[in-house]
């Protein structure tokens, strides 16, 4: 016996901000959201994997290891979002349920990686600034004008240190703002995924309108096919009623009088030849004579 609860009906609870869009089909929204999340995580993963070789050349092995871990996490997010696109396109309840729970895991990963990047930014301040100085010191800078470069020069250590410190200060605010924005977007995407999963389970939702029997039996079949049977539809009676039952005179007595009443004190009489024919019975015909036996 199946002990699972029945599928939910109606919109999600009022505290969910997807209630307003629940009346419409959330399938296109789910596809667009999953596509944008997959694209963002793909670019993030590629960027972190490219930083590995940069940090290895600058002997910043700790930052290289962190880049590998972050790149792997964002690559996993990209794969999950690609699976979400497939689940939204096929609109299968099992795949949608798996993606809904994976979107909750993605929310935890995005919040965790965002918080980790903020902590790493402040904890490894000297490593980040020294790597920046090592990369910028001795380089050539250009001041471009409307018609092209007007002046150029070489960056010394003092200028590189000042520029890298200011870059780190700007990066502090950008890391915090990025952490807050990505956390909010991950929560919104997870809510949309669960809202779409609930809509797939709801038989009265817009997402399941194409599965309803009333809309499935339409006039899209070819004319040379018979129309589908619709239960309960009344069809006209094309055959007349049976003539024998058209009146109330269902039984009519046979012609003639009633049969004679038998005398109970006498044995029944028999006509014909054989045993019990009686003394007055005519003799049986001679079947050997072809002219006998007839009157």
MOJO-V810358 format. One record per residue. RES is the residue in one small letter. PHI is phi as a letter, one per 20 degrees, with the letter a starting at -180 (none if undefined). PSI is psi as a letter, one per 40 degrees, with the letter a starting at -180 (NA if undefined). OMEGA is omega as a letter, one per 40 degrees, with the letter a starting at -180 (999 if undefined). Layout:
RES|PHI|PSI|OMEGA ; RES|PHI|PSI|OMEGA
This chain:
x|none|h|a ; x|f|h|a ; x|d|e|a ; x|f|i|i ; x|f|i|i ; x|f|i|i ; x|f|i|a ; x|f|i|i ; x|c|i|i ; x|n|i|a ; x|f|i|i ; x|f|i|a ; x|g|i|a ; x|f|d|a ; x|f|e|i ; x|e|h|a ; x|f|e|i ; x|e|e|a ; x|f|d|a ; x|f|d|a ; x|e|e|a ; x|f|d|a ; x|f|d|i ; x|e|i|i ; x|f|h|a ; x|e|e|a ; x|f|d|i ; x|f|d|i ; x|f|d|a ; x|f|d|i ; x|f|d|a ; x|f|d|a ; x|f|d|i ; x|f|d|i ; x|f|d|i ; x|f|d|i ; x|f|d|i ; x|f|d|i ; x|f|d|i ; x|f|d|a ; x|f|d|i ; x|f|d|i ; x|f|d|i ; x|f|d|i ; x|f|d|i ; x|f|d|i ; x|f|d|i ; x|f|d|i ; x|f|d|i ; x|f|d|i ; x|f|e|a ; x|f|d|i ; x|f|d|i ; x|f|d|a ; x|f|d|i ; x|f|d|i ; x|f|d|i ; x|e|e|i ; x|l|f|i ; x|d|g|a ; x|f|d|i ; x|f|d|i ; x|f|d|i ; x|f|d|i ; x|f|d|i ; x|f|d|i ; x|f|d|i ; x|f|d|a ; x|f|d|i ; x|f|d|i ; x|f|d|i ; x|f|d|i ; x|f|d|a ; x|f|d|i ; x|f|d|i ; x|f|d|i ; x|f|d|i ; x|f|d|i ; x|f|d|i ; x|f|d|i ; x|f|d|i ; x|f|d|i ; x|f|d|i ; x|f|d|i ; x|f|d|i ; x|f|d|i ; x|f|d|i ; x|f|d|a ; x|f|d|a ; x|f|d|i ; x|l|f|i ; x|e|h|a ; x|f|d|a ; x|f|d|i ; x|f|d|i ; x|f|d|i ; x|f|d|i ; x|f|d|a ; x|f|d|i ; x|f|d|i ; x|f|d|i ; x|f|d|i ; x|f|d|i ; x|f|d|i ; x|f|d|i ; x|f|d|i ; x|g|d|i ; x|f|d|a ; x|f|d|a ; x|f|d|i ; x|f|d|a ; x|f|d|i ; x|f|d|i ; x|f|d|i ; x|f|d|i ; x|f|d|i ; x|f|d|i ; x|f|d|i ; x|f|d|i ; x|f|d|a ; x|f|d|a ; x|e|d|a ; x|f|d|a ; x|d|f|a ; x|f|d|a ; x|f|d|i ; x|f|d|a ; x|f|d|a ; x|f|d|i ; x|f|d|i ; x|f|d|i ; x|f|d|i ; x|f|d|i ; x|f|d|a ; x|e|d|a ; x|e|d|a ; x|f|h|i ; x|n|e|i ; x|e|i|a ; x|d|h|i ; x|d|i|a ; x|c|h|i ; x|d|h|a ; x|e|i|i ; x|d|a|a ; x|f|d|a ; x|e|e|i ; x|o|a|a ; x|f|h|i ; x|d|d|i ; x|c|i|i ; x|b|i|i ; x|a|a|a ; x|d|h|a ; x|e|h|i ; x|e|a|a ; x|f|d|a ; x|f|d|i ; x|f|d|i ; x|f|d|i ; x|f|d|i ; x|f|d|a ; x|f|d|a ; x|f|d|i ; x|f|d|i ; x|f|d|i ; x|f|d|i ; x|f|d|i ; x|f|d|i ; x|f|d|i ; x|f|d|i ; x|f|d|i ; x|f|d|a ; x|f|d|i ; x|f|d|a ; x|f|d|i ; x|f|d|i ; x|f|d|i ; x|f|d|a ; x|f|d|a ; x|f|d|a ; x|f|d|i ; x|f|d|i ; x|f|d|i ; x|f|d|i ; x|f|d|i ; x|f|d|i ; x|f|d|i ; x|f|d|i ; x|f|d|i ; x|f|d|i ; x|f|d|i ; x|f|d|i ; x|f|d|i ; x|f|d|i ; x|f|d|i ; x|f|d|i ; x|f|d|i ; x|f|d|i ; x|f|d|i ; x|f|d|a ; x|f|h|a ; x|f|e|a ; x|e|e|a ; x|e|i|a ; x|f|d|a ; x|f|d|a ; x|d|e|a ; x|f|d|a ; x|f|e|i ; x|e|e|a ; x|f|i|a ; x|f|d|a ; x|f|d|i ; x|e|e|i ; x|f|d|i ; x|e|g|i ; x|d|a|a ; x|e|f|i ; x|e|e|a ; x|e|i|i ; x|f|i|a ; x|f|d|a ; x|e|e|i ; x|d|i|i ; x|f|i|i ; x|f|i|a ; x|f|i|i ; x|f|h|i ; x|d|h|a ; x|f|h|i ; x|n|e|a ; x|f|h|a ; x|e|h|i ; x|d|i|a ; x|f|i|i ; x|e|h|a ; x|e|e|a ; x|d|h|i ; x|f|i|i ; x|f|i|a ; x|f|h|a ; x|f|d|a ; x|f|e|a ; x|d|e|a ; x|f|e|i ; x|c|i|a ; x|e|e|i ; x|e|g|a ; x|f|d|a ; x|c|h|i ; x|c|h|a ; x|f|i|i ; x|f|i|i ; x|f|i|a ; x|n|i|a ; x|e|i|i ; x|f|i|i ; x|f|i|i ; x|f|i|a ; x|e|h|i ; x|f|i|i ; x|e|h|a ; x|f|e|a ; x|e|e|a ; x|d|i|i ; x|f|i|a ; x|f|i|i ; x|e|i|a ; x|c|i|i ; x|d|h|a ; x|p|a|a ; x|d|i|i ; x|p|a|a ; x|f|i|i ; x|m|e|i ; x|f|d|i ; x|n|i|a ; x|f|d|a ; x|e|e|a ; x|f|i|i ; x|f|i|a ; x|f|i|i ; x|f|i|a ; x|f|i|i ; x|e|h|a ; x|f|e|i ; x|f|d|i ; x|e|h|a ; x|f|e|a ; x|e|e|a ; x|e|i|i ; x|n|e|i ; x|c|i|i ; x|d|NA|999
